[in-house]
Amino acid sequence: MDGNSYRTVVTSGFDYVTTGGLADEQLREWLREVKKYDADLLEYGPAPLAPGVRLDADSRTDLHGAYTRWRLRESTPDGVWQTLLVVRSRPDGAPPWVRLEVEQLPAEPGGRSAFARPPRLAAPLLAAIGARDGLAEVSAEPRLIQPAQVPRVVAELCDPERRLPTVVASVADEAEQAAAGLLLGRLAGLAVLYLLGPQAEPEFNRALPHHRVFEGAVRTFLPGVRPDRPADAYRHPLLRGAVRLADRTAAARLLTRLPRRLAVRSPLPAELVDTPALRPRPATEASASELERLRSENTALTQLLDEAGQEEAARLAEIGELRLELREREESGFELAVELEERAEELRRTAARLRDLQRHLVELDQAAVAFREPAGFEAGPVGFEELLGRLGGLDAVRFTGNRRTTAELDAQALGSDWAATAWDALLALQDYAAARRRGGALRDFLHWCRETPPGGHGFPPGKVVRDESPQTAGRRTWRQQRTFPVPAAVDPAGELFMGAHLRIGAGNAKAPRLHFHDDTGHTGLVYVGYLGPHLDNTLHASI
């Protein structure tokens, strides 16, 4: 399955037999009321519900357990939409697994599947079976946390058996509750959903001081929360002010991306993996002649071949996507290792310089000065929304880019490092431009980074790229991606190609880049035209 598919895997609040009956009941209701198919045909084996629509069902009970499975296939000109529902028993009477997934198998080999929204079957199914993920209840609608429930919710977040993300949205009043409900509406079955009101918010944030949720923010808690570890908060993305954003569609898309990706990328439980493949059998009457039986079997075998071809094409496309992802992860790992070594070396040099200065100050009887905290220290921004709010304080840097593109990086970043690094880059550009205004003998920004004067903000020279490669700059589409607005005083066309850029994050196609134009020789300013995900090039191209 690819990122456009939908999948939820939960446990039931009932035993296997009861769960199977409830799932069958909800499936029939969905087929009848939503799909407008004749659900009664389920009684007669494999069912052609309509032209191009087929429902198969099978079940088995043996020494290895039991399962019941339904599969709906709906043919369209663009491909086959496949809905799969499985109830699978677990050893020792543990609550059974329930798996629901929807995907499109493209009509053309190599085609990209369409986006699958949560099916309307998901919400009533989750409610009917009392769906759970470890200690938590899984519902389609977010539930408001009461103060007395905070310890239980914290226990759920720390539950080692948890498989799904938990999404917690901070809300101040009923209007924000309604807004958050719309915001989280696409996450049915993909996450455990909570609203954190003003009554419970203080206690929740006291219990999780490093993982706070506040002022309309939404935090996605991945499995494996460690409340006592400050750095663990970086694993659980925080989208600041998401509930209060005017563009809720964009915010919902950002919040949905990670849970959907985890749902289709996470390994299935062993019992579901061991469930045998579905092999549809022809429906024939007992009185059918041998010729009729053979014709029916031939039709069924032809259908199986068609299905196998569609499945193979879909799985090959998925393998290709996974290989691309693996390559990007390997590149990311290498770049991160290099960056880590660069930062470690810089830290060692800085620490050695600090020790030398402190030793010298102590010799001058200035120990109090040597070990005091720096005056006027300002921590870096914890997110890109905060970074955008600080831009007004940079008088030598002008941001002409798309603010939404920059703000959306908050949903893709694990922690605040990207935003803090981008701020370091902007401070370095500010100091460089100010130095040029004062007549500093500097060739360009890379020269500044290699020979940063005392007291100036620097940036790692290895992360500064003076221009794009000829292959990237020469390709019309990619060049247009790197053409950004500037004032007419800079270019009469009102836009300019900005090949110079800074590497804000290492690795994959989402790792941020900051593209800029150095106009210090003319207007005395640096124009930042873009701060967002890595643009397309020879290594990172849109599919």
SESETOR-44509 format. One record per residue (C-alpha): x, y, z; residue in one letter. Coordinates in pm, whole numbers, padded with zeros to 5 digits, always signed. Example, Ala and Ser with C-alpha at 12.3 -4.5 7.8 and 13.67 -1.06 7.14 Angstrom:
+01230-00450+00780A+01367-00106+00714S
***
This chain:
+00000+00000+00000M+00120+00352-00074D+00067+00679+00109G-00264+00740-00069N-00418+00427+00082S-00620+00407+00403Y-00563+00144+00672R-00665+00099+01032T-00577-00194+01257V-00738-00204+01602V-00847-00460+01858T-01210-00526+01943S-01379-00485+02278G-01554-00821+02223F-01458-01182+02155D-01395-01316+01806Y-01743-01454+01739V-01923-01142+01861T-01685-00916+01671T-01740-01111+01350G-02116-01072+01386G-02088-00698+01454L-01854-00647+01159A-02090-00837+00929D-02382-00625+01049E-02199-00296+00993Q-02074-00407+00651L-02426-00495+00537R-02558-00163+00661E-02282+00023+00477W-02340-00171+00154L-02714-00112+00175R-02734+00250+00293E-02415+00408+00158V-02320+00201-00145K-02680+00120-00244K-02597-00244-00316Y-02810-00548-00240D-02646-00670+00081A-02872-00976+00091D-02660-01129-00186L-02402-01200+00083L-02612-01503+00175E-02531-01675-00154Y-02153-01678-00167G-01941-01467-00404P-02169-01186-00510A-02165-00963-00822P-02343-00669-00657L-02353-00456-00973A-02172-00436-01308P-01801-00424-01228G-01865-00472-00855V-01792-00793-00668R-01797-00893-00304L-01601-01197-00186D-01608-01340+00164A-01428-01630+00328D-01354-01764+00675S-01156-02041+00837R-01107-02196+01178T-00818-02432+01248D-00543-02499+01501L-00376-02169+01412H-00681-01959+01488G-00977-01818+01299A-01052-01536+01062Y-01343-01388+00870T-01278-01167+00570R-01476-00959+00325W-01340-00790+00012R-01529-00546-00209L-01386-00467-00554R-01534-00182-00759E-01404-00134-01114S-01378+00218-01257T-01203+00354-01569P-00911+00466-01349D-00866+00134-01171G-01018-00091-00908V-01119+00039-00566W-01067-00238-00311Q-01213-00237+00041T-01091-00509+00276L-01234-00598+00618L-01076-00873+00829V-01154-01005+01177V-00869-01223+01306R-00849-01417+01632S-00547-01397+01863R-00387-01658+02090P-00505-01719+02447D-00840-01549+02397G-00691-01202+02350A-00923-00950+02182P-00929-01011+01805P-00770-00786+01547W-00992-00587+01313V-00839-00456+00992R-01008-00216+00751L-00833-00076+00448E-00916+00096+00121V-00688+00136-00178E-00711+00196-00549Q-00528-00042-00782L-00448+00180-01085P-00569+00069-01427A-00232+00138-01590E+00091-00030-01475P+00306+00222-01293G+00010+00453-01238G-00029+00638-00910R-00324+00541-00695S-00590+00795-00604A-00622+00931-00251F-00844+00711-00032A-01041+00895+00234R-01156+00709+00547P-01459+00509+00431P-01797+00589+00583R-01786+00234+00718L-01501+00328+00955A-01687+00538+01213A-01983+00303+01280P-01753-00001+01273L-01517+00147+01533L-01813+00234+01756A-01987-00102+01717A-01685-00317+01805I-01564-00091+02088G-01233-00044+01903A-00919-00013+02114R-00548+00045+02073D-00375-00085+02383G-00529+00101+02678L-00702+00362+02461A-01044+00369+02299E-01040+00443+01926V-01330+00653+01802S-01396+00859+01492A-01470+01173+01694E-01227+01343+01936P-01315+01324+02306R-01273+01609+02552L-01029+01525+02832I-01168+01596+03179Q-00924+01690+03459P-00984+01358+03636A-00897+01171+03314Q-00550+01323+03271V-00362+01040+03454P-00540+00782+03239R-00456+00966+02915V-00091+00999+03021V-00085+00625+03093A-00226+00562+02744E+00045+00775+02587L+00315+00575+02769C+00152+00237+02699D+00414+00009+02534P+00135-00178+02351E+00017+00135+02169R+00040+00115+01788R-00152+00423+01673L-00052+00788+01713P-00251+00993+01963T-00348+01343+01849V-00423+01602+02120V-00568+01942+02025A-00576+02238+02264S-00916+02415+02261V-01028+02720+02458A-01405+02708+02407D-01691+02537+02224E-01613+02720+01899A-01260+02583+01903E-01394+02238+01992Q-01603+02249+01674A-01305+02374+01472A-01084+02096+01610A-01351+01839+01527G-01339+01946+01163L-00960+01956+01171L-00932+01597+01297L-01220+01463+01089G-00992+01283+00843R-00821+01077+01114L-01096+00823+01189A-00920+00497+01274G-00577+00646+01206L-00520+00791+01553A-00664+00820+01902V-00821+01167+01916L-00846+01401+02216Y-00941+01762+02286L-00765+01939+02572L-00981+02211+02726G-00881+02490+02966P-00989+02286+03271Q-00760+01990+03198A-00479+02169+03013E-00280+02286+03321P-00275+01939+03478E-00191+01773+03145F+00104+02006+03088N+00225+01959+03447R+00223+01583+03391A+00406+01623+03058L+00618+01939+03099P+00836+01857+02797H+00542+01760+02573H+00308+02051+02636R-00002+02127+02426V-00134+02483+02451F-00295+02785+02280E-00470+02606+01996G-00177+02379+01914A-00210+02017+01807V+00051+01759+01905R+00083+01416+01746T+00215+01171+02006F+00386+00878+01839L+00409+00544+02021P+00680+00528+02287G+00640+00855+02479V+00908+00913+02746R+00778+01193+02971P+01100+01229+03172D+01321+01298+02869R+01315+01656+02733P+01456+01557+02395A+01174+01305+02348D+00937+01594+02273A+01112+01633+01937Y+00969+01296+01827R+00612+01417+01868H+00538+01698+01619P+00362+02010+01747L+00164+02223+01502L+00126+02556+01678R-00207+02737+01660G-00351+02479+01421A-00702+02503+01568V-00703+02879+01508R-00570+02879+01151L-00801+03030+00892A-00703+02767+00632D-00824+02454+00810R-00803+02245+00493T-00426+02292+00474A-00390+02232+00849A-00597+01912+00827A-00382+01790+00539R-00067+01848+00743L-00204+01672+01050L-00324+01374+00848T+00001+01312+00661R+00203+01144+00938L-00071+00914+01078P-00162+00794+00727R+00201+00725+00649R+00250+00532+00972L-00068+00333+00911A+00048+00192+00577V+00418+00166+00664R+00391-00002+01005S+00419-00383+00999P+00095-00573+01041L+00052-00788+01355P+00177-01144+01309A-00173-01296+01309E-00283-01072+01021L+00036-01143+00827V-00030-01516+00861D-00384-01488+00723T-00384-01678+00390P-00448-01495+00065A-00806-01469-00056L-00885-01713-00337R-01235-01650-00476P-01429-01957-00581R-01699-01967-00848P-02060-01985-00733A-02225-02283-00907T-02553-02455-00846E-02553-02816-00734A-02748-02917-01046S-02506-02751-01287A-02368-02968-01566S-01999-03048-01598E-01970-02801-01886L-02134-02524-01683E-01906-02599-01392R-01596-02582-01612L-01713-02254-01766R-01768-02111-01421S-01425-02222-01305E-01266-02078-01620N-01433-01743-01551T-01311-01753-01192A-00955-01835-01300L-00957-01551-01552T-01077-01319-01278Q-00797-01440-01051L-00539-01368-01322L-00676-01017-01371D-00671-00955-00997E-00319-01093-00969A-00202-00860-01244G-00356-00559-01072Q-00211-00660-00736E+00131-00717-00890E+00129-00375-01056A+00026-00208-00730A+00290-00392-00529R+00562-00313-00786L+00470+00054-00763A+00487+00027-00385E+00828-00140-00403I+00952+00140-00627G+00828+00398-00381E+00992+00215-00091L+01322+00192-00278R+01314+00566-00341L+01235+00625+00025E+01520+00394+00129L+01763+00583-00095R+01653+00912+00056E+01689+00770+00408R+02041+00647+00329E+02133+00989+00189E+01981+01150+00494S+02176+00923+00728G+02504+01004+00554F+02439+01379+00551E+02330+01373+00915L+02647+01186+01013A+02859+01448+00835V+02659+01731+00989E+02688+01574+01334L+03064+01551+01299E+03082+01914+01182E+02876+02030+01479R+03073+01815+01721A+03401+01962+01592E+03259+02314+01616E+03141+02241+01971L+03486+02111+02069R+03656+02422+01932R+03405+02649+02104T+03442+02464+02434A+03822+02487+02412A+03802+02859+02336R+03561+02910+02627L+03788+02724+02871R+04085+02934+02760D+03892+03259+02806L+03759+03151+03146Q+04109+03056+03261R+04239+03393+03150H+03957+03579+03330L+04018+03383+03650V+04386+03484+03634E+04265+03845+03610L+04050+03792+03921D+03730+03803+03711Q+03588+03460+03800A+03235+03598+03840A+03246+03733+03486V+03403+03413+03351A+03120+03187+03461F+02811+03407+03438R+02529+03338+03194E+02552+03543+02873P+02351+03866+02879A+02076+03901+02623G+02078+03535+02520F+01780+03457+02299E+01689+03097+02230A+01610+03000+01874G+01248+02970+01760P+01079+02639+01839V+00886+02642+01511G+00856+02813+01176F+00545+03006+01278E+00755+03170+01550E+01041+03224+01306L+00810+03410+01065L+00703+03633+01352G+01066+03731+01419R+01150+03839+01064L+01049+04198+01131G+01351+04235+01357G+01595+04179+01069L+01641+04513+00893D+01885+04383+00630A+01685+04075+00527V+01359+04078+00330R+01140+03768+00306F+00941+03756-00019T+00846+03389-00007G+00522+03203+00059N+00462+03210+00433R+00225+02914+00424R+00491+02695+00262T+00731+02790+00540T+00477+02743+00820A+00387+02396+00690E+00740+02280+00771L+00628+02261+01136D+00419+01954+01055A+00713+01781+00884Q+00989+01860+01132A+01076+01630+01421L+01162+01889+01681G+01274+02249+01662S+01616+02196+01504D+01508+02294+01152W+01353+02621+01272A+01650+02701+01497A+01896+02627+01215T+01696+02843+00972A+01704+03125+01227W+02082+03088+01260D+02103+03119+00881A+01890+03434+00880L+02097+03592+01157L+02413+03517+00959A+02261+03674+00646L+02160+03977+00854Q+02512+04026+00994D+02667+03970+00651Y+02444+04233+00488A+02511+04477+00773A+02886+04425+00730A+02860+04492+00356R+02670+04813+00432R+02959+04922+00652R+03201+04865+00365G+03336+04526+00471G+03570+04364+00217A+03361+04052+00159L+03327+03869-00171R+02999+03697-00086D+02810+03518+00191F+03029+03207+00168L+03334+03427+00231H+03158+03562+00541W+03087+03210+00666C+03447+03100+00616R+03589+03407+00790E+03318+03517+01031T+03454+03809+01237P+03439+03807+01618P+03089+03878+01744G+02923+03798+01412G+02674+03521+01348H+02820+03252+01125G+02680+02954+00937F+02856+02628+00844P+03030+02689+00508P+02955+02331+00402G+02584+02412+00405K+02619+02714+00173V+02563+02655-00201V+02656+02948-00426R+02441+02837-00720D+02245+02546-00862E+02409+02297-01095S+02377+02364-01472P+02146+02061-01499Q+01907+02202-01240T+01929+02566-01348A+01895+02472-01715G+01574+02274-01681R+01281+02507-01736R+01045+02358-01476T+01310+02343-01204W+01434+02693-01287R+01080+02826-01257Q+01047+02660-00914Q+01348+02867-00804R+01222+03198-00941T+01082+03412-00660F+00934+03760-00612P+01157+04064-00564V+01084+04438-00574P+01101+04611-00912A+01404+04802-00782A+01591+04470-00778V+01455+04339-01108D+01196+04513-01328P+01029+04177-01394A+00934+04155-01027G+01093+03813-00992E+01438+03660-01000L+01603+03318-01024F+01765+03241-00687M+02016+02961-00729G+02209+03042-00411A+02071+02845-00119H+02144+02714+00229L+02091+02358+00348R+01874+02385+00656I+01815+02013+00705G+02001+01707+00586A+01872+01432+00365G+01537+01360+00214N+01319+01547-00031A+01141+01731+00251K+01461+01862+00413A+01432+02243+00404P+01628+02476+00182R+01656+02856+00203L+01696+03027-00136H+01820+03385-00138F+01943+03669-00358H+02238+03878-00241D+02156+04237-00336D+02390+04397-00083T+02589+04560-00363G+02278+04746-00483H+02004+04789-00223T+02212+04673+00073G+01965+04390+00140L+01945+04012+00116V+01617+03882-00028Y+01496+03540+00090V+01258+03410-00172G+01195+03063-00037Y+01213+02870+00288L+01049+02532+00248G+01093+02166+00144P+01372+02070-00093H+01274+02167-00447L+01298+01923-00739D+01640+01849-00884N+01831+01557-01036T+01815+01366-00707L+01480+01478-00568H+01215+01496-00838A+00839+01481-00805S+00688+01158-00928I
***
